[in-house]
Amino acid sequence: MNYLRIKKNADFQKLFKKGKKVFSPYITLLYFPSQKTCMGVAVSKKHGKAVKRNRIKRLLRAAFRETCPQLKKPCSCILIPKVAEEYSLNGFKKSLNACFTKINSCEN
């Protein structure tokens, strides 16, 4: 399943104001129903320097790409990682699976 990227500041601000939050061990996920599945990543400077933040973004995008078919309805999502010592693709996948099951159960 393909997804679009959220790039505009206005789109991020809309999701931060109107979106619903879902929590998991590695990720906080903000979502709002939309026409197509969209994803954005927000990594703050608390996570480290640019190299580390870019690695986190790459891992989050890869994990979302593999797990997004589990979403039953299209929605716009912002992924916010929690501060940790190390980040792994499997940890992000498990957290996204947990978030998506919560979203799917809430939408019904």
DSSP file (Angstrom, degrees, kcal/mol; ACC not computed):
  #  RESIDUE AA STRUCTURE BP1 BP2  ACC     N-H-->O    O-->H-N    N-H-->O    O-->H-N    TCO  KAPPA ALPHA  PHI   PSI    X-CA   Y-CA   Z-CA
    1    1 A M              0   0    0      0, 0.0     2,-0.2     0, 0.0    67,-0.1   0.000 360.0 360.0 360.0 129.1    0.0    0.0    0.0
    2    2 A N        -     0   0    0     66,-0.1     2,-0.3    67,-0.0    35,-0.3  -0.522 360.0-166.2 -86.9 157.3    1.4    3.4   -1.0
    3    3 A Y        -     0   0    0     -2,-0.2     2,-0.2    33,-0.1    35,-0.2  -0.956  16.6-122.8-139.7 159.2    1.1    6.4    1.2
    4    4 A L  E     -a   38   0A   0     33,-2.7    35,-2.3    -2,-0.3     2,-0.4  -0.639  26.7-120.8 -97.3 159.4    1.6   10.2    0.7
    5    5 A R  E     -a   39   0A   0     -2,-0.2     2,-0.6    33,-0.2    35,-0.2  -0.831  13.4-133.9-101.9 139.5    4.0   12.3    2.8
    6    6 A I        +     0   0    0     33,-2.2    35,-0.3    -2,-0.4     3,-0.0  -0.828  40.9 152.2 -88.4 121.9    2.9   15.2    4.9
    7    7 A K        +     0   0    0     -2,-0.6     2,-0.2    33,-0.1    -1,-0.2   0.639  36.8  91.7-123.5 -27.3    5.3   18.0    4.2
    8    8 A K     >  -     0   0    0      1,-0.1     4,-1.8     4,-0.0     3,-0.3  -0.512  68.1-136.4 -82.6 141.8    3.5   21.3    4.7
    9    9 A N  H  > S+     0   0    0      1,-0.2     4,-2.7    -2,-0.2     5,-0.2   0.858 104.9  58.5 -61.2 -36.7    3.6   23.1    8.0
   10   10 A A  H  > S+     0   0    0      1,-0.2     4,-2.1     2,-0.2    -1,-0.2   0.884 105.3  49.5 -62.8 -38.2   -0.1   23.8    7.8
   11   11 A D  H  > S+     0   0    0     -3,-0.3     4,-1.9     2,-0.2    -1,-0.2   0.902 111.4  48.9 -67.4 -40.8   -0.9   20.1    7.5
   12   12 A F  H  X S+     0   0    0     -4,-1.8     4,-2.4     1,-0.2    -2,-0.2   0.931 111.6  49.2 -62.3 -45.5    1.3   19.3   10.5
   13   13 A Q  H  X S+     0   0    0     -4,-2.7     4,-1.9     1,-0.2    -2,-0.2   0.877 108.4  53.7 -64.1 -37.8   -0.4   22.1   12.6
   14   14 A K  H  X S+     0   0    0     -4,-2.1     4,-2.9     1,-0.2     5,-0.4   0.920 111.5  45.2 -61.4 -44.3   -3.9   20.8   11.6
   15   15 A L  H  X S+     0   0    0     -4,-1.9     4,-2.1     1,-0.2    -2,-0.2   0.884 110.6  53.0 -68.7 -37.8   -3.0   17.3   12.8
   16   16 A F  H  < S+     0   0    0     -4,-2.4    -1,-0.2     1,-0.2    -2,-0.2   0.859 117.7  38.3 -65.2 -33.3   -1.5   18.6   16.0
   17   17 A K  H  < S+     0   0    0     -4,-1.9    -2,-0.2    -5,-0.2    -1,-0.2   0.909 131.9  22.2 -82.3 -44.2   -4.6   20.6   16.8
   18   18 A K  H  < S+     0   0    0     -4,-2.9    -3,-0.2    -5,-0.2    -2,-0.2   0.591  97.2 106.2-103.1 -13.1   -7.4   18.2   15.6
   19   19 A G     <  -     0   0    0     -4,-2.1     2,-0.3    -5,-0.4    13,-0.2  -0.234  63.4-126.3 -74.1 157.7   -5.8   14.8   15.7
   20   20 A K  E     -B   31   0A   0     11,-2.7    11,-2.4     2,-0.0     2,-0.4  -0.747  25.3-129.1 -97.8 149.8   -6.3   12.0   18.2
   21   21 A K  E     -B   30   0A   0     -2,-0.3     2,-0.4     9,-0.2     9,-0.2  -0.795  20.2-175.0-106.9 143.4   -3.4   10.5   20.0
   22   22 A V  E     -B   29   0A   0      7,-2.2     7,-3.0    -2,-0.4     2,-0.3  -0.998  15.4-150.9-131.3 135.1   -2.4    6.8   20.4
   23   23 A F  E     +B   28   0A   0     -2,-0.4     5,-0.2     5,-0.2    -2,-0.0  -0.828  20.2 163.4-112.8 146.6    0.5    5.7   22.6
   24   24 A S        -     0   0    0      3,-1.9    71,-0.1    -2,-0.3    72,-0.0  -0.899  53.8 -87.9-145.7 173.3    2.8    2.8   22.4
   25   25 A P  S    S+     0   0    0      0, 0.0    67,-0.1     0, 0.0     3,-0.1   0.837 122.8  19.4 -58.2 -35.9    6.2    2.0   24.0
   26   26 A Y  S    S+     0   0    0     65,-0.2    56,-2.8     1,-0.1     2,-0.3   0.648 123.4  43.9-106.9 -18.3    8.3    3.6   21.2
   27   27 A I  E     - C   0  81A   0     54,-0.2    -3,-1.9    65,-0.0     2,-0.5  -0.952  51.5-153.1-136.7 144.9    5.9    6.0   19.4
   28   28 A T  E     -BC  23  80A   0     52,-2.8    52,-2.6    -2,-0.3     2,-0.5  -0.988  28.1-160.6-107.9 127.9    3.2    8.5   19.9
   29   29 A L  E     -BC  22  79A   0     -7,-3.0    -7,-2.2    -2,-0.5     2,-0.5  -0.943   9.8-163.9-117.1 124.0    0.9    8.5   16.9
   30   30 A L  E     +BC  21  78A   0     48,-2.4    48,-2.4    -2,-0.5     2,-0.3  -0.893  20.3 176.5-100.5 133.1   -1.4   11.4   16.0
   31   31 A Y  E     +BC  20  77A   0    -11,-2.4   -11,-2.7    -2,-0.5    46,-0.2  -0.968  19.3 178.8-140.5 156.4   -4.1   10.5   13.4
   32   32 A F  E     - C   0  76A   0     44,-1.7    44,-3.1    -2,-0.3   -13,-0.1  -0.951  39.7-102.5-152.6 132.1   -7.1   12.1   11.7
   33   33 A P  E     + C   0  75A   0      0, 0.0    42,-0.3     0, 0.0     2,-0.3  -0.264  51.7 159.7 -59.1 141.7   -9.4   10.4    9.1
   34   34 A S        -     0   0    0     40,-1.5     3,-0.1     1,-0.1     0, 0.0  -0.867  52.8 -96.1-150.1-178.0   -8.7   11.5    5.5
   35   35 A Q  S    S+     0   0    0     -2,-0.3     2,-0.3     1,-0.1    -1,-0.1   0.878 105.4  20.4 -74.7 -39.8   -9.2   10.5    1.9
   36   36 A K  S    S-     0   0    0     38,-0.1     2,-0.5    37,-0.1    -1,-0.1  -0.888  92.5 -93.8-128.5 158.4   -5.8    8.9    1.4
   37   37 A T        +     0   0    0     -2,-0.3   -33,-2.7   -35,-0.3     2,-0.3  -0.614  48.9 177.4 -74.8 122.4   -3.2    7.5    3.8
   38   38 A C  E     -ad   4  76A   0     37,-1.5    39,-2.2    -2,-0.5     2,-0.4  -0.932   9.3-166.4-126.2 149.9   -0.6   10.2    4.6
   39   39 A M  E     +ad   5  77A   0    -35,-2.3   -33,-2.2    -2,-0.3     2,-0.3  -1.000   8.4 175.6-141.7 138.5    2.3   10.1    7.0
   40   40 A G  E     - d   0  78A   0     37,-2.0    39,-2.7    -2,-0.4     2,-0.4  -0.945  18.6-141.0-134.4 158.5    4.7   12.6    8.5
   41   41 A V  E     - d   0  79A   0     -2,-0.3     2,-0.5   -35,-0.3    39,-0.2  -0.974   8.9-168.5-124.2 134.5    7.5   12.4   11.0
   42   42 A A        +     0   0    0     37,-2.4     2,-0.5    -2,-0.4    -2,-0.0  -0.939  12.5 171.3-124.3 107.5    8.3   14.8   13.8
   43   43 A V        -     0   0    0     -2,-0.5     2,-0.1    37,-0.1    37,-0.1  -0.971  18.9-150.4-118.9 119.8   11.7   14.2   15.5
   44   44 A S    >   -     0   0    0     -2,-0.5     3,-1.5    37,-0.2     4,-0.2  -0.276  30.1-103.4 -86.1 172.6   12.8   16.9   18.0
   45   45 A K  G >  S+     0   0    0      1,-0.3     3,-1.0     2,-0.2    -1,-0.1   0.561 109.7  81.4 -73.4  -7.5   16.3   17.9   18.9
   46   46 A K  G 3  S+     0   0    0      1,-0.2    -1,-0.3    37,-0.0     3,-0.1   0.754  83.1  64.5 -64.3 -23.4   16.0   16.0   22.1
   47   47 A H  G <  S-     0   0    0     -3,-1.5     2,-0.3     1,-0.3    -1,-0.2   0.625 115.2 -97.9 -79.7 -13.6   16.8   12.9   20.2
   48   48 A G    <   -     0   0    0     -3,-1.0    -1,-0.3    -4,-0.2     0, 0.0  -0.870  59.9 -22.7 132.1-165.6   20.3   14.0   19.2
   49   49 A K  S  > S-     0   0    0     -2,-0.3     4,-2.3    -3,-0.1     3,-0.4  -0.143  74.9 -86.3 -78.3 178.5   22.2   15.6   16.4
   50   50 A A  H  > S+     0   0    0      1,-0.2     4,-2.7     2,-0.2     5,-0.2   0.825 123.8  56.2 -59.0 -38.1   21.1   15.6   12.8
   51   51 A V  H  > S+     0   0    0      1,-0.2     4,-1.7     2,-0.2    -1,-0.2   0.927 111.6  43.1 -62.1 -44.5   22.7   12.2   11.9
   52   52 A K  H  > S+     0   0    0     -3,-0.4     4,-2.2     2,-0.2    -2,-0.2   0.901 113.9  50.9 -68.5 -41.5   20.7   10.4   14.6
   53   53 A R  H  X S+     0   0    0     -4,-2.3     4,-2.2     1,-0.2    -2,-0.2   0.902 109.9  50.1 -63.4 -40.8   17.5   12.2   13.9
   54   54 A N  H  X S+     0   0    0     -4,-2.7     4,-2.3     2,-0.2    -1,-0.2   0.875 109.2  51.8 -66.0 -36.8   17.7   11.4   10.2
   55   55 A R  H  X S+     0   0    0     -4,-1.7     4,-2.4    -5,-0.2    -1,-0.2   0.911 108.8  50.8 -63.8 -42.2   18.3    7.7   11.0
   56   56 A I  H  X S+     0   0    0     -4,-2.2     4,-2.5     1,-0.2    -2,-0.2   0.919 110.1  50.2 -61.1 -43.5   15.2    7.7   13.2
   57   57 A K  H  X S+     0   0    0     -4,-2.2     4,-2.5     1,-0.2    -2,-0.2   0.914 110.0  49.9 -62.2 -42.8   13.2    9.2   10.4
   58   58 A R  H  X S+     0   0    0     -4,-2.3     4,-2.2     1,-0.2    -1,-0.2   0.920 111.9  48.1 -62.2 -43.0   14.4    6.5    7.9
   59   59 A L  H  X S+     0   0    0     -4,-2.4     4,-2.5     1,-0.2    -2,-0.2   0.908 111.9  49.5 -64.4 -41.8   13.5    3.7   10.4
   60   60 A L  H  X S+     0   0    0     -4,-2.5     4,-2.5     2,-0.2    -2,-0.2   0.912 111.1  48.8 -64.5 -42.4   10.1    5.2   11.0
   61   61 A R  H  X S+     0   0    0     -4,-2.5     4,-2.4     2,-0.2    -1,-0.2   0.909 112.7  48.1 -63.8 -41.1    9.3    5.5    7.3
   62   62 A A  H  X S+     0   0    0     -4,-2.2     4,-1.6    -5,-0.2    -2,-0.2   0.913 113.0  47.8 -65.7 -42.3   10.5    2.0    6.6
   63   63 A A  H  X S+     0   0    0     -4,-2.5     4,-1.7     1,-0.2    -2,-0.2   0.900 112.9  48.6 -65.5 -40.5    8.4    0.6    9.5
   64   64 A F  H  X S+     0   0    0     -4,-2.5     4,-2.2     1,-0.2    -2,-0.2   0.903 107.7  55.4 -65.8 -40.7    5.3    2.6    8.4
   65   65 A R  H  < S+     0   0    0     -4,-2.4    -1,-0.2     1,-0.2    -2,-0.2   0.875 112.8  42.2 -59.3 -38.4    5.7    1.4    4.8
   66   66 A E  H  < S+     0   0    0     -4,-1.6    -1,-0.2     1,-0.2    -2,-0.2   0.788 122.8  36.4 -80.9 -27.7    5.7   -2.3    5.9
   67   67 A T  H >< S+     0   0    0     -4,-1.7     3,-1.8     1,-0.1     4,-0.2   0.565  88.2  91.2-104.0  -9.4    2.8   -1.9    8.5
   68   68 A C  G >< S+     0   0    0     -4,-2.2     3,-1.7     1,-0.3    -1,-0.1   0.745  72.4  72.4 -64.1 -22.9    0.5    0.6    6.8
   69   69 A P  G 3  S+     0   0    0      0, 0.0    -1,-0.3     0, 0.0    -2,-0.1   0.705  85.9  69.7 -63.4 -13.6   -1.6   -2.2    5.0
   70   70 A Q  G <  S+     0   0    0     -3,-1.8     2,-0.3     2,-0.0    -2,-0.2   0.688  74.1 100.7 -75.8 -17.3   -3.0   -3.0    8.5
   71   71 A L    <   -     0   0    0     -3,-1.7    30,-0.1    -4,-0.2   -34,-0.0  -0.544  59.1-161.1 -69.4 127.5   -5.0    0.3    8.6
   72   72 A K  S    S+     0   0    0     -2,-0.3    -1,-0.2    28,-0.2    28,-0.0   0.891  76.0  31.4 -77.4 -40.0   -8.6   -0.4    7.7
   73   73 A K  S    S-     0   0    0    -37,-0.0    -1,-0.1     0, 0.0     2,-0.1  -0.912  93.4-104.2-118.6 146.1   -9.5    3.1    6.8
   74   74 A P        +     0   0    0      0, 0.0   -40,-1.5     0, 0.0     2,-0.3  -0.418  49.0 162.0 -68.2 141.2   -7.2    5.8    5.3
   75   75 A C  E     -C   33   0A   0    -42,-0.3   -37,-1.5    -2,-0.1     2,-0.4  -0.987  41.6-108.4-153.7 159.2   -6.0    8.5    7.7
   76   76 A S  E     -Cd  32  38A   0    -44,-3.1   -44,-1.7    -2,-0.3     2,-0.4  -0.784  41.3-169.8 -89.6 134.2   -3.3   11.1    8.1
   77   77 A C  E     -Cd  31  39A   0    -39,-2.2   -37,-2.0    -2,-0.4     2,-0.4  -0.956  20.3-162.2-129.7 143.8   -0.7   10.2   10.7
   78   78 A I  E     -Cd  30  40A   0    -48,-2.4   -48,-2.4    -2,-0.4     2,-0.5  -0.998  16.6-150.4-120.1 127.1    2.2   11.9   12.4
   79   79 A L  E     -Cd  29  41A   0    -39,-2.7   -37,-2.4    -2,-0.4   -50,-0.2  -0.861  13.6-176.9 -99.8 124.2    4.8    9.7   14.1
   80   80 A I  E     -C   28   0A   0    -52,-2.6   -52,-2.8    -2,-0.5   -37,-0.1  -0.954  16.9-146.0-121.3 109.6    6.6   11.1   17.1
   81   81 A P  E     -C   27   0A   0      0, 0.0     2,-0.3     0, 0.0   -54,-0.2  -0.411  13.8-123.8 -75.1 151.0    9.3    8.8   18.5
   82   82 A K        -     0   0    0    -56,-2.8     2,-0.2    -2,-0.1   -39,-0.0  -0.666  36.8 -94.2 -89.5 150.4    9.9    8.7   22.3
   83   83 A V        +     0   0    0     -2,-0.3     2,-0.3     2,-0.0    -1,-0.1  -0.455  59.9 153.7 -68.7 129.7   13.5    9.4   23.5
   84   84 A A        -     0   0    0     -2,-0.2     3,-0.1     1,-0.1   -58,-0.0  -0.928  53.6-112.5-147.9 168.6   15.5    6.1   23.9
   85   85 A E  S    S+     0   0    0     -2,-0.3     2,-0.3     1,-0.2    -1,-0.1   0.942 100.1  14.2 -70.2 -48.9   19.1    5.0   23.9
   86   86 A E        -     0   0    0     -3,-0.1     2,-0.4     2,-0.0    -1,-0.2  -0.933  66.4-150.8-130.4 152.7   18.8    2.9   20.8
   87   87 A Y        -     0   0    0     -2,-0.3     2,-0.3    -3,-0.1     3,-0.1  -0.966  14.6-174.3-123.5 138.8   16.2    2.6   18.0
   88   88 A S     >  -     0   0    0     -2,-0.4     4,-1.9     1,-0.1     5,-0.2  -0.952  33.1-127.9-133.4 153.7   15.4   -0.5   16.0
   89   89 A L  H  > S+     0   0    0     -2,-0.3     4,-2.4     1,-0.2     5,-0.1   0.897 111.2  52.1 -64.1 -41.6   13.2   -1.2   13.0
   90   90 A N  H  > S+     0   0    0      2,-0.2     4,-2.5     1,-0.2    -1,-0.2   0.887 107.6  52.0 -64.8 -38.8   11.6   -4.2   14.8
   91   91 A G  H  > S+     0   0    0      1,-0.2     4,-2.1     2,-0.2   -65,-0.2   0.913 111.4  46.7 -63.1 -42.4   10.7   -2.0   17.8
   92   92 A F  H  X S+     0   0    0     -4,-1.9     4,-2.6     2,-0.2    -2,-0.2   0.885 111.1  52.5 -66.7 -38.1    9.1    0.6   15.6
   93   93 A K  H  X S+     0   0    0     -4,-2.4     4,-2.5     2,-0.2    -2,-0.2   0.934 110.1  47.6 -62.6 -45.5    7.2   -2.1   13.7
   94   94 A K  H  X S+     0   0    0     -4,-2.5     4,-2.1     1,-0.2    -1,-0.2   0.909 113.1  48.7 -62.2 -42.2    5.8   -3.6   17.0
   95   95 A S  H  X S+     0   0    0     -4,-2.1     4,-2.4     2,-0.2    -1,-0.2   0.904 111.7  48.8 -65.2 -41.2    4.8   -0.2   18.2
   96   96 A L  H  X S+     0   0    0     -4,-2.6     4,-2.9     2,-0.2    -2,-0.2   0.893 109.2  53.1 -66.1 -38.6    3.1    0.7   14.9
   97   97 A N  H  X S+     0   0    0     -4,-2.5     4,-2.1     2,-0.2    -2,-0.2   0.925 110.5  47.7 -59.9 -43.6    1.2   -2.6   15.0
   98   98 A A  H  X S+     0   0    0     -4,-2.1     4,-1.7     2,-0.2    -2,-0.2   0.912 113.3  48.1 -63.8 -42.3    0.0   -1.8   18.5
   99   99 A C  H  X S+     0   0    0     -4,-2.4     4,-2.5     1,-0.2    -2,-0.2   0.913 110.8  50.6 -64.1 -43.1   -1.1    1.7   17.4
  100  100 A F  H  X S+     0   0    0     -4,-2.9     4,-2.7     1,-0.2   -28,-0.2   0.865 107.9  52.2 -67.2 -35.7   -2.9    0.5   14.3
  101  101 A T  H  X S+     0   0    0     -4,-2.1     4,-1.9    -5,-0.2    -1,-0.2   0.890 110.9  48.8 -66.0 -36.9   -4.9   -2.2   16.3
  102  102 A K  H  X S+     0   0    0     -4,-1.7     4,-1.9     2,-0.2    -2,-0.2   0.918 112.7  47.5 -65.4 -43.3   -6.0    0.6   18.7
  103  103 A I  H  X S+     0   0    0     -4,-2.5     4,-1.9     1,-0.2    -2,-0.2   0.924 112.3  49.2 -63.7 -44.8   -7.0    2.8   15.8
  104  104 A N  H  X S+     0   0    0     -4,-2.7     4,-0.7     1,-0.2    -1,-0.2   0.860 112.4  48.0 -64.7 -35.9   -8.9    0.0   14.0
  105  105 A S  H  < S+     0   0    0     -4,-1.9    -1,-0.2    -5,-0.2    -2,-0.2   0.835 112.1  49.4 -74.3 -31.7  -10.7   -0.9   17.2
  106  106 A C  H  < S+     0   0    0     -4,-1.9    -2,-0.2     1,-0.2    -1,-0.2   0.835 105.2  57.5 -73.9 -33.1  -11.7    2.8   17.9
  107  107 A E  H  <        0   0    0     -4,-1.9    -1,-0.2     1,-0.2    -2,-0.2   0.738 360.0 360.0 -72.4 -22.6  -13.0    3.5   14.4
  108  108 A N     <        0   0    0     -4,-0.7    -1,-0.2    -3,-0.2    -2,-0.1   0.499 360.0 360.0 -76.5 360.0  -15.6    0.7   14.6
